[in-house]
Amino acid sequence: MVLFSEMFASELIGDPVVDRLQENIGRVKDIIITLGETFPKVTGLLVLTSAKKEEKVLLVGEIDLIGTQFVTTRATRDRVVWTTLRESEVLLLRDVIDQQVVDIEGARVIRVNDLKLAKVDQDVRLIAADVGISGMLRRLNLDRPVGWILKLFKINIPEQLIGWDHVQNLSGGRIAVPTKTITDLHPADVAQIISQVQTDKRTEIFSALSEKTAAEALHELEPMLGALLISTLDTKKALGVLEKMPVDEAADILGDVPAEKAEELFRLMRVRKAAEIRKLLKHHDETAGGLMTTEFISLPQNLTVEQVISRLREIGPNAETIYYLYVVDDFERLVGILSLRNLIISPPDKIISEIMINYKDIVTANPGMNQREVADVMSKYNLLAVPVVDRERKILGIITIDDVMDLILPPLSRRKRQMLG
């Protein structure tokens, strides 16, 4: 059993390796771990030998003591058993330190400055990543002098350690086997991670997402980035992702996809959805028409409450919002709005034209209205949605509260979210 006390990887790299008689053998060049467990096991050290300046592997079974000052072997120099590095093995300095990883709990991308090792039962294991300034100072051998200076000013640099069970590497899960993966996170968290990592990692993460999660994550990204990512997918998956997006969000993405690629996707998409997206793309981004969605529920004015409820059971699950129901006449002109509250409390045989809010009392927007004005109107009247109508009072679409919130409180997202910034 190897003698070991808790330490950081940087404290071990460069340490002399001596045999049981204190004869010099070489220096520690790197630390080898084995994957497959939440806290990877240290299986050996990569040593640069003193005699022939060769890189050889010293397995943990050959080691008596691993300390911050030196490493000692169980046998004498001439009896030490060496082995060679295998291609599948992971080296901490080469493969992990200075790399980007995801903190699964915090849903953020971090850079590993150092790694903490500890004895767990009989094994030496990687237990945490140091992502703070102290880890960087330690690697530069500046932790003591800088710490001494800061102490004079009563300044303390706290350790920033993240348990390795909360970490996932970004190169396809090569480094760790976490308790959950990036693809298990909320789409907004996935989008946050994608926006922070390097370009090659973005496509790697996005390609691994399910169509549903990818569709929801795209909503949280800038349209240009979303367009780039959707273009990297094979056509079949790209179509699957776009089909799961509301038409207004799909329009945001396709508006920035290269024309040739966009046209290919339009041709393969369901005809009705393609037509709705093309319709939205005709409107300027900064207008109500550019903000609206064409997915809403319209109803003939002569239906009863019972008939409406039956229809909602059929189409409700597929609608983006059913807070308001839009009542139209025989010429598809908007004549009123029916709230769910009025629908629920009214008798089953009541005609909806008798319980709806009449058009003269409805707040509407025209397609050319500025998005800033739309946001002000919805805020002023505490509306969950606003219908967008043309000069003939035909309803073109609706603007929902979540789109307005995206304008007021822009996260990472799309072009229209920047208009009030």
C-alpha positions as CSV (number, residue, x, y, z in Angstrom):
1,M,0.0,0.0,0.0
2,V,1.5,3.3,-1.1
3,L,1.9,6.0,1.6
4,F,0.3,9.2,0.4
5,S,-1.0,12.4,1.9
6,E,-3.5,14.8,0.2
7,M,-1.8,17.1,-2.3
8,F,-2.2,18.9,-5.6
9,A,-0.9,17.5,-8.9
10,S,1.3,20.6,-9.4
11,E,3.1,19.7,-6.1
12,L,4.0,16.3,-7.5
13,I,5.1,17.2,-11.0
14,G,8.9,17.6,-11.2
15,D,9.5,15.8,-7.8
16,P,12.6,13.6,-7.7
17,V,12.0,9.8,-7.8
18,V,14.5,7.8,-5.6
19,D,14.8,4.1,-4.7
20,R,14.6,2.7,-1.2
21,L,18.3,3.5,-0.7
22,Q,17.7,7.1,-1.8
23,E,19.5,6.6,-5.1
24,N,18.2,9.0,-7.7
25,I,16.1,7.4,-10.5
26,G,14.5,10.4,-12.3
27,R,11.7,13.0,-12.0
28,V,7.9,12.9,-12.1
29,K,6.8,14.2,-15.5
30,D,3.1,13.4,-15.3
31,I,0.4,11.4,-13.4
32,I,-1.5,8.6,-15.0
33,I,-5.2,7.9,-14.2
34,T,-7.7,5.3,-15.2
35,L,-11.2,6.2,-16.4
36,G,-14.4,4.4,-15.6
37,E,-15.2,5.6,-12.1
38,T,-16.6,8.9,-10.7
39,F,-13.3,9.7,-9.0
40,P,-10.5,8.4,-11.4
41,K,-7.8,6.2,-9.8
42,V,-4.1,7.1,-10.1
43,T,-2.5,4.0,-11.5
44,G,1.1,5.3,-12.0
45,L,3.6,8.0,-12.7
46,L,5.3,9.0,-15.9
47,V,8.9,9.3,-15.0
48,L,11.8,10.9,-17.0
49,T,14.7,8.7,-16.0
50,S,18.0,10.3,-15.0
51,A,20.3,7.7,-16.7
52,K,18.9,7.5,-20.3
53,K,16.5,10.4,-20.2
54,E,13.7,8.1,-21.2
55,E,10.0,8.3,-20.4
56,K,8.9,5.3,-18.4
57,V,5.8,4.3,-16.4
58,L,6.2,3.6,-12.7
59,L,3.1,1.7,-11.6
60,V,1.6,2.5,-8.1
61,G,2.4,-1.1,-7.0
62,E,6.1,-0.2,-7.3
63,I,5.9,2.9,-5.2
64,D,6.4,3.1,-1.4
65,L,5.8,6.8,-0.8
66,I,4.3,9.7,-2.8
67,G,5.1,13.0,-1.1
68,T,5.3,16.7,-2.0
69,Q,9.1,16.6,-1.8
70,F,10.0,13.2,-3.4
71,V,8.7,9.8,-4.5
72,T,10.3,6.6,-3.3
73,T,10.2,3.1,-4.8
74,R,9.8,-0.2,-3.0
75,A,12.8,-1.8,-4.7
76,T,16.3,-0.7,-5.3
77,R,17.2,1.1,-8.5
78,D,18.2,-2.0,-10.4
79,R,15.1,-4.0,-9.4
80,V,12.4,-1.4,-10.2
81,V,9.9,-2.8,-12.7
82,W,9.1,-0.3,-15.5
83,T,6.3,-0.4,-18.1
84,T,5.3,1.8,-21.0
85,L,2.5,4.2,-21.5
86,R,-0.6,2.8,-23.2
87,E,-2.5,4.8,-25.8
88,S,-5.8,4.7,-23.8
89,E,-4.2,6.1,-20.6
90,V,-4.9,9.7,-19.5
91,L,-2.2,12.0,-18.2
92,L,-3.3,14.8,-15.9
93,L,-0.8,17.4,-17.0
94,R,-1.1,16.6,-20.7
95,D,-4.9,15.9,-20.9
96,V,-6.6,17.7,-18.1
97,I,-4.8,20.7,-16.6
98,D,-5.4,23.9,-18.6
99,Q,-8.3,22.2,-20.4
100,Q,-11.9,23.4,-20.6
101,V,-14.4,21.3,-18.6
102,V,-18.0,21.7,-17.6
103,D,-19.1,22.1,-14.0
104,I,-22.3,20.1,-14.2
105,E,-23.8,21.5,-11.0
106,G,-23.1,25.2,-11.9
107,A,-23.8,24.7,-15.6
108,R,-20.7,26.7,-16.5
109,V,-17.5,26.2,-18.4
110,I,-14.3,26.4,-16.4
111,R,-10.5,26.1,-16.9
112,V,-8.7,23.6,-14.8
113,N,-5.7,25.3,-13.1
114,D,-4.7,22.4,-10.8
115,L,-6.0,19.0,-9.6
116,K,-6.4,17.7,-6.1
117,L,-5.4,14.1,-5.3
118,A,-6.4,12.3,-2.1
119,K,-6.3,8.8,-0.6
120,V,-9.7,7.1,-0.8
121,D,-9.6,3.7,0.9
122,Q,-6.5,2.0,-0.5
123,D,-6.3,4.1,-3.7
124,V,-5.0,7.5,-4.7
125,R,-7.7,9.3,-6.6
126,L,-8.4,12.5,-8.5
127,I,-11.1,14.2,-6.3
128,A,-11.4,17.8,-7.4
129,A,-10.5,20.5,-9.9
130,D,-8.9,23.7,-8.7
131,V,-10.4,26.5,-10.9
132,G,-9.2,29.5,-8.8
133,I,-6.3,31.9,-8.7
134,S,-4.6,29.9,-6.0
135,G,-4.3,26.9,-8.3
136,M,-2.6,29.1,-11.0
137,L,-0.2,30.7,-8.4
138,R,0.7,27.2,-7.1
139,R,1.7,26.0,-10.5
140,L,3.9,29.1,-11.0
141,N,5.5,28.6,-7.6
142,L,4.2,32.0,-6.6
143,D,1.6,30.8,-4.0
144,R,4.0,31.4,-1.0
145,P,5.5,34.8,-2.0
146,V,2.2,36.2,-3.2
147,G,0.4,34.7,-0.2
148,W,2.9,36.4,2.1
149,I,2.3,39.8,0.5
150,L,-1.5,39.4,0.5
151,K,-1.3,38.4,4.2
152,L,0.3,41.8,5.0
153,F,-2.8,43.5,3.5
154,K,-5.1,41.0,5.2
155,I,-6.3,39.7,1.9
156,N,-7.2,36.0,1.6
157,I,-7.5,34.1,-1.7
158,P,-10.1,31.3,-1.1
159,E,-9.7,28.0,-2.8
160,Q,-12.1,27.3,-5.6
161,L,-12.4,23.5,-5.8
162,I,-15.1,21.6,-7.7
163,G,-15.6,18.0,-6.9
164,W,-14.7,15.7,-9.8
165,D,-18.1,14.1,-9.6
166,H,-19.5,17.5,-10.8
167,V,-17.2,17.8,-13.7
168,Q,-17.4,16.6,-17.3
169,N,-14.7,17.0,-19.9
170,L,-15.7,18.6,-23.2
171,S,-13.8,16.2,-25.5
172,G,-16.5,13.6,-25.7
173,G,-16.4,12.5,-22.0
174,R,-12.8,11.3,-22.2
175,I,-11.8,12.5,-18.8
176,A,-14.6,11.8,-16.4
177,V,-17.7,9.7,-15.9
178,P,-20.0,12.3,-14.1
179,T,-23.2,11.6,-12.3
180,K,-25.1,13.4,-15.1
181,T,-24.0,14.7,-18.5
182,I,-24.4,18.0,-20.3
183,T,-27.4,16.6,-22.3
184,D,-29.3,16.1,-19.0
185,L,-29.1,19.8,-18.2
186,H,-31.9,22.3,-18.8
187,P,-31.7,23.7,-22.4
188,A,-30.9,27.2,-21.1
189,D,-27.9,25.8,-19.2
190,V,-26.8,23.8,-22.3
191,A,-27.0,27.1,-24.3
192,Q,-25.0,28.9,-21.7
193,I,-22.3,26.2,-21.9
194,I,-22.3,26.2,-25.7
195,S,-21.9,29.9,-25.8
196,Q,-18.7,29.7,-23.7
197,V,-16.7,26.9,-25.2
198,Q,-14.5,26.9,-28.3
199,T,-15.9,26.4,-31.7
200,D,-15.0,22.8,-32.2
201,K,-16.5,21.9,-28.8
202,R,-19.8,23.7,-29.6
203,T,-20.6,21.5,-32.6
204,E,-19.5,18.4,-30.6
205,I,-22.0,19.2,-27.7
206,F,-24.8,20.3,-30.0
207,S,-24.6,17.2,-32.2
208,A,-24.9,15.0,-29.1
209,L,-28.2,16.7,-28.0
210,S,-31.6,15.1,-28.7
211,E,-33.7,16.9,-31.3
212,K,-36.0,18.3,-28.5
213,T,-33.2,19.6,-26.3
214,A,-31.4,21.0,-29.4
215,A,-34.5,22.9,-30.4
216,E,-35.0,24.4,-27.0
217,A,-31.3,25.3,-26.6
218,L,-31.3,27.1,-30.0
219,H,-34.0,29.5,-28.7
220,E,-31.5,30.7,-26.0
221,L,-28.6,31.3,-28.5
222,E,-27.8,34.2,-30.8
223,P,-29.4,33.5,-34.2
224,M,-26.0,33.6,-36.0
225,L,-24.6,31.0,-33.6
226,G,-27.8,28.9,-33.9
227,A,-27.6,29.1,-37.7
228,L,-24.0,27.9,-37.6
229,L,-24.9,25.0,-35.4
230,I,-27.9,23.9,-37.4
231,S,-25.8,24.0,-40.5
232,T,-23.3,21.5,-39.0
233,L,-26.0,18.9,-38.5
234,D,-26.8,16.3,-41.1
235,T,-30.0,17.3,-43.0
236,K,-32.2,14.7,-41.4
237,K,-31.4,15.8,-37.8
238,A,-31.5,19.5,-38.8
239,L,-35.1,19.0,-40.1
240,G,-36.0,17.2,-36.9
241,V,-34.8,20.0,-34.7
242,L,-36.5,22.7,-36.8
243,E,-39.8,20.8,-36.8
244,K,-39.8,20.8,-33.0
245,M,-39.3,24.6,-32.9
246,P,-42.1,27.1,-32.9
247,V,-42.3,28.8,-36.3
248,D,-41.1,32.2,-35.0
249,E,-38.0,30.6,-33.4
250,A,-37.3,28.6,-36.5
251,A,-37.6,31.7,-38.6
252,D,-35.0,33.4,-36.4
253,I,-32.6,30.6,-37.1
254,L,-33.3,30.1,-40.8
255,G,-33.0,33.8,-41.4
256,D,-29.3,33.5,-40.7
257,V,-28.6,30.2,-42.4
258,P,-26.9,30.5,-45.8
259,A,-29.5,30.9,-48.6
260,E,-28.7,27.6,-50.3
261,K,-28.8,25.6,-47.1
262,A,-32.0,27.3,-46.0
263,E,-33.7,26.6,-49.3
264,E,-32.8,22.9,-49.0
265,L,-34.4,22.8,-45.6
266,F,-37.5,24.6,-46.7
267,R,-38.0,22.2,-49.6
268,L,-37.8,19.2,-47.2
269,M,-39.9,20.7,-44.4
270,R,-43.6,20.3,-44.0
271,V,-45.3,22.5,-46.6
272,R,-47.4,24.4,-44.1
273,K,-44.6,25.1,-41.6
274,A,-42.3,26.2,-44.4
275,A,-44.9,28.6,-45.7
276,E,-45.5,30.1,-42.2
277,I,-41.7,30.6,-41.7
278,R,-41.3,32.2,-45.1
279,K,-44.2,34.5,-44.2
280,L,-42.5,35.6,-41.0
281,L,-39.2,36.2,-42.7
282,K,-40.8,38.9,-44.9
283,H,-41.2,41.1,-41.8
284,H,-38.4,43.3,-40.5
285,D,-36.7,42.0,-37.4
286,E,-37.4,45.1,-35.3
287,T,-41.2,45.1,-35.9
288,A,-44.1,43.4,-34.3
289,G,-44.3,41.2,-37.5
290,G,-40.8,40.0,-36.9
291,L,-41.5,39.2,-33.2
292,M,-44.9,37.4,-33.7
293,T,-45.6,33.8,-34.0
294,T,-48.3,32.4,-36.4
295,E,-49.1,29.6,-34.0
296,F,-52.4,30.6,-32.2
297,I,-55.9,29.2,-31.9
298,S,-58.7,30.9,-33.8
299,L,-62.4,29.9,-33.4
300,P,-65.7,30.6,-35.2
301,Q,-67.9,33.0,-33.2
302,N,-70.9,30.7,-33.3
303,L,-69.4,27.8,-31.3
304,T,-70.6,26.9,-27.8
305,V,-68.4,26.7,-24.7
306,E,-68.7,22.9,-24.8
307,Q,-67.7,22.7,-28.4
308,V,-64.7,25.0,-27.7
309,I,-63.5,22.9,-24.8
310,S,-63.8,19.7,-27.0
311,R,-61.7,21.4,-29.7
312,L,-59.1,22.5,-27.2
313,R,-58.6,19.0,-26.0
314,E,-57.7,18.0,-29.5
315,I,-55.5,20.9,-30.5
316,G,-54.4,22.3,-27.2
317,P,-51.3,20.1,-26.6
318,N,-49.8,21.3,-29.9
319,A,-50.5,25.0,-29.5
320,E,-47.7,27.3,-28.2
321,T,-50.2,29.2,-26.0
322,I,-53.9,28.9,-25.2
323,Y,-54.2,31.7,-22.6
324,Y,-56.3,33.6,-25.1
325,L,-58.5,32.2,-27.9
326,Y,-59.1,34.4,-30.9
327,V,-62.6,34.6,-32.2
328,V,-63.1,35.3,-36.0
329,D,-66.0,35.9,-38.3
330,D,-66.8,34.2,-41.6
331,F,-64.2,36.4,-43.3
332,E,-61.4,35.5,-40.8
333,R,-61.6,38.9,-39.3
334,L,-60.8,39.2,-35.6
335,V,-64.0,40.0,-33.7
336,G,-63.1,39.1,-30.1
337,I,-60.9,37.4,-27.6
338,L,-62.0,34.6,-25.3
339,S,-60.0,34.1,-22.1
340,L,-59.7,30.7,-20.5
341,R,-61.2,32.0,-17.3
342,N,-64.5,33.1,-19.0
343,L,-64.6,29.8,-20.9
344,I,-64.3,27.7,-17.8
345,I,-66.8,29.5,-15.7
346,S,-69.5,29.8,-18.4
347,P,-72.4,27.3,-19.0
348,P,-71.6,24.6,-21.6
349,D,-74.4,25.8,-24.0
350,K,-73.3,29.4,-24.0
351,I,-72.3,30.9,-27.4
352,I,-68.8,32.2,-27.2
353,S,-69.7,35.5,-29.0
354,E,-71.7,36.3,-25.9
355,I,-68.8,35.9,-23.4
356,M,-65.8,37.1,-25.4
357,I,-64.2,40.5,-25.2
358,N,-65.3,42.5,-28.2
359,Y,-62.9,43.8,-30.8
360,K,-63.4,47.5,-29.8
361,D,-62.0,46.7,-26.3
362,I,-59.0,44.7,-27.5
363,V,-55.4,45.9,-27.6
364,T,-53.8,45.0,-30.9
365,A,-50.6,45.6,-32.8
366,N,-50.0,46.2,-36.5
367,P,-47.2,44.3,-38.2
368,G,-45.0,47.4,-38.7
369,M,-45.2,48.5,-35.0
370,N,-41.9,48.8,-33.3
371,Q,-41.0,46.1,-30.9
372,R,-40.3,48.6,-28.2
373,E,-43.8,49.9,-28.4
374,V,-45.2,46.3,-28.3
375,A,-43.3,45.7,-25.0
376,D,-44.6,49.0,-23.5
377,V,-48.2,48.1,-24.5
378,M,-48.0,44.6,-23.0
379,S,-46.4,45.9,-19.8
380,K,-49.0,48.7,-19.5
381,Y,-52.0,46.4,-19.8
382,N,-50.5,43.3,-18.2
383,L,-51.2,41.2,-21.2
384,L,-50.0,37.6,-21.8
385,A,-50.3,38.0,-25.5
386,V,-51.2,40.6,-28.1
387,P,-52.7,39.9,-31.5
388,V,-51.1,41.3,-34.6
389,V,-53.7,42.4,-37.2
390,D,-53.6,43.9,-40.7
391,R,-55.7,46.7,-42.0
392,E,-58.7,44.4,-42.7
393,R,-58.6,43.2,-39.1
394,K,-57.4,39.8,-40.1
395,I,-55.2,38.3,-37.4
396,L,-51.6,37.6,-38.7
397,G,-50.1,36.3,-35.5
398,I,-49.6,36.9,-31.8
399,I,-46.8,38.2,-29.7
400,T,-46.5,36.3,-26.4
401,I,-45.2,37.4,-23.0
402,D,-42.1,35.3,-23.3
403,D,-41.0,37.1,-26.4
404,V,-41.5,40.4,-24.7
405,M,-39.5,39.2,-21.7
406,D,-36.7,38.2,-24.1
407,L,-36.7,41.8,-25.2
408,I,-36.7,43.3,-21.7
409,L,-34.3,40.8,-20.1
410,P,-32.1,39.5,-22.9
411,P,-30.1,36.4,-22.0
412,L,-27.9,35.0,-24.7
413,S,-30.4,34.7,-27.3
414,R,-31.5,35.9,-30.6
415,R,-31.3,39.1,-32.6
416,K,-34.7,40.4,-31.5
417,R,-33.6,40.1,-27.9
418,Q,-31.0,42.8,-28.4
419,M,-33.3,45.6,-29.6
420,L,-33.9,47.1,-26.1
421,G,-30.3,46.6,-25.0
